[in-house]
């Protein structure tokens, strides 16, 4: 990107102090500062980037934005709030480019849906997508800043755990098409109810009420908004009256899943290269988005069949001893259910290693217990529970009479007993909230 400080000052309602000059990139982190960049320090709960301005300048930053009443060794733009300025500047940059934006949110499946949509669109257009977990009020602007004049589409993931966060992000990204994967119970501790979560997710429509809205027609909450908003297209695994639906669904163990996809304009057969019926839903969402941008069935099929999910999401790892379903990026009841649904189709002995699901508030005990019962219902032969909250799941599973149910307070305790629990040839699901750091178990099992 190329921009001048005078343009920045205009975009963020700031005051330019010093020479007007151009810069070639933006950083909010001294670890990523390169020569010629603009540094924007962010004030957080545990740190203040303003304290690292001198370090950023030493590393090559040619200018800064600041809300402190200080003078610096390089030109700077003084603002009232650097965090707000970051978003305002991202909006300015986004509006300067002729690019179509797809916004994605939902309680589960955002990242995988983002990946598959981006891969499908890339069959026809130069497409940028959110990388990693850059889906908040810092990550979204930094993703938008990566856009350049060659980009034709952008697929932007939007996360949240409080009201008004999605509205803030959508005002930066201005999506032409928005996708909501589902309304679950993630962050219900902060949002109070699923109705509250639905309201927060629908903030994605706020910046452009006339945009095309692609929603999961199998979600009991999303189906209730069909009279409230215009230009809705639903996708479904069950309802053939929806804009896109799938049938003839066939699982290929834990490797992939086949289906036929039908829309008003297209009918085609496809193999989704990641297991689980939820992946068919993601493919349906991608199909509807692609049709909005004029892709044909061959392009859509190729995009679905060649996509690869982001690391730690339904990643199948084959070791000399085990087959590992590495799905440790995050967890809530909906995503755990989907992961167990994949595990139950394994051709070997099945073991689920489940950890705490966080941010469930007063619902936590019941939801952990429900997951314990569900794992037994799905025919999982061995279930390992790890973490304080997972004790509820262990107690519920144990009450069903299943013998091979184990509980450990932490990962270290499990490591000491793992060899006596897990048999060679077992297919193992790893699933827990991000804060449980279950990737450490993945690495442990890979070394076994």
Rosetta blueprint (number, residue, H / E / L):
1 X L
2 X L
3 X E
4 X E
5 X H
6 X H
7 X H
8 X H
9 X H
10 X H
11 X H
12 X H
13 X L
14 X L
15 X E
16 X E
17 X E
18 X L
19 X L
20 X L
21 X L
22 X E
23 X E
24 X L
25 X L
26 X E
27 X E
28 X L
29 X L
30 X H
31 X H
32 X H
33 X L
34 X L
35 X L
36 X L
37 X L
38 X E
39 X E
40 X E
41 X L
42 X L
43 X E
44 X L
45 X L
46 X L
47 X L
48 X E
49 X H
50 X H
51 X H
52 X H
53 X H
54 X H
55 X H
56 X H
57 X H
58 X H
59 X L
60 X L
61 X L
62 X L
63 X E
64 X E
65 X E
66 X E
67 X L
68 X L
69 X L
70 X L
71 X L
72 X L
73 X L
74 X L
75 X E
76 X E
77 X E
78 X E
79 X L
80 X L
81 X L
82 X H
83 X H
84 X H
85 X H
86 X H
87 X H
88 X H
89 X H
90 X H
91 X H
92 X H
93 X H
94 X H
95 X H
96 X L
97 X L
98 X L
99 X L
100 X E
101 X E
102 X E
103 X E
104 X E
105 X E
106 X L
107 X L
108 X L
109 X L
110 X H
111 X H
112 X H
113 X H
114 X H
115 X H
116 X H
117 X H
118 X H
119 X H
120 X H
121 X H
122 X L
123 X L
124 X L
125 X L
126 X L
127 X E
128 X E
129 X E
130 X L
131 X L
132 X L
133 X L
134 X L
135 X L
136 X L
137 X L
138 X L
139 X H
140 X H
141 X H
142 X H
143 X H
144 X H
145 X H
146 X L
147 X L
148 X L
149 X L
150 X L
151 X L
152 X L
153 X E
154 X E
155 X E
156 X E
157 X E
158 X L
159 X L
160 X L
161 X L
162 X L
163 X L
164 X L
165 X H
166 X H
167 X H
168 X H
169 X H
170 X H
171 X H
172 X H
173 X H
174 X L
175 X L
176 X L
177 X E
178 X E
179 X E
180 X E
181 X L
182 X L
183 X L
184 X L
185 X L
186 X L
187 X L
188 X H
189 X H
190 X H
191 X H
192 X L
193 X L
194 X H
195 X H
196 X H
197 X H
198 X H
199 X H
200 X H
201 X H
202 X H
203 X H
204 X H
205 X H
206 X L
207 X L
208 X L
209 X L
210 X L
211 X L
212 X E
213 X E
214 X E
215 X E
216 X E
217 X L
218 X L
219 X L
220 X L
221 X L
222 X H
223 X H
224 X H
225 X H
226 X L
227 X L
228 X L
229 X L
230 X L
231 X L
232 X E
233 X E
234 X E
235 X E
236 X E
237 X L
238 X L
239 X L
240 X L
241 X L
242 X L
243 X L
244 X E
245 X E
246 X E
247 X E
248 X E
249 X E
250 X E
251 X E
252 X E
253 X L
254 X L
255 X L
256 X E
257 X E
258 X E
259 X E
260 X E
261 X E
262 X E
263 X E
264 X L
265 X L
266 X L
267 X E
268 X E
269 X E
270 X E
271 X E
272 X E
273 X L
274 X L
275 X L
276 X L
277 X H
278 X H
279 X H
280 X H
281 X H
282 X H
283 X H
284 X H
285 X H
286 X H
287 X H
288 X H
289 X H
290 X H
291 X H
292 X H
293 X L
294 X L
295 X L
296 X L
297 X H
298 X H
299 X H
300 X H
301 X H
302 X H
303 X H
304 X H
305 X H
306 X L
307 X L
308 X L
309 X L
310 X L
311 X L
312 X L
313 X L
314 X L
315 X E
316 X E
317 X E
318 X E
319 X L
320 X L
321 X L
322 X L
323 X E
324 X E
325 X E
326 X E
327 X L
328 X L
329 X L
330 X L
331 X L
332 X L
333 X H
334 X H
335 X H
336 X H
337 X H
338 X H
339 X H
340 X H
341 X H
342 X H
343 X H
344 X L
345 X L
346 X L
347 X L
348 X L
349 X L
350 X E
351 X E
352 X E
353 X E
354 X E
355 X E
356 X L
357 X L
358 X L
359 X L
360 X L
361 X H
362 X H
363 X H
364 X H
365 X H
366 X H
367 X H
368 X H
369 X H
370 X H
371 X H
372 X H
373 X H
374 X H
375 X H
376 X H
377 X H
378 X L
379 X L
380 X L
381 X L
382 X E
383 X E
384 X E
385 X E
386 X E
387 X L
388 X L
389 X L
390 X H
391 X H
392 X H
393 X H
394 X H
395 X H
396 X H
397 X H
398 X H
399 X H
400 X L
401 X L
402 X L
403 X L
404 X L
405 X E
406 X E
407 X E
408 X E
409 X L
410 X L
411 X H
412 X H
413 X H
414 X H
415 X H
416 X H
417 X H
418 X H
419 X H
420 X H
421 X H
422 X L
423 X L
424 X L
425 X L
426 X L
427 X E
428 X E
429 X E
430 X E
431 X E
432 X L
433 X L
434 X H
435 X H
436 X H
437 X L
438 X L
439 X H
440 X H
441 X H
442 X H
443 X H
444 X H
445 X H
446 X H
447 X H
448 X L
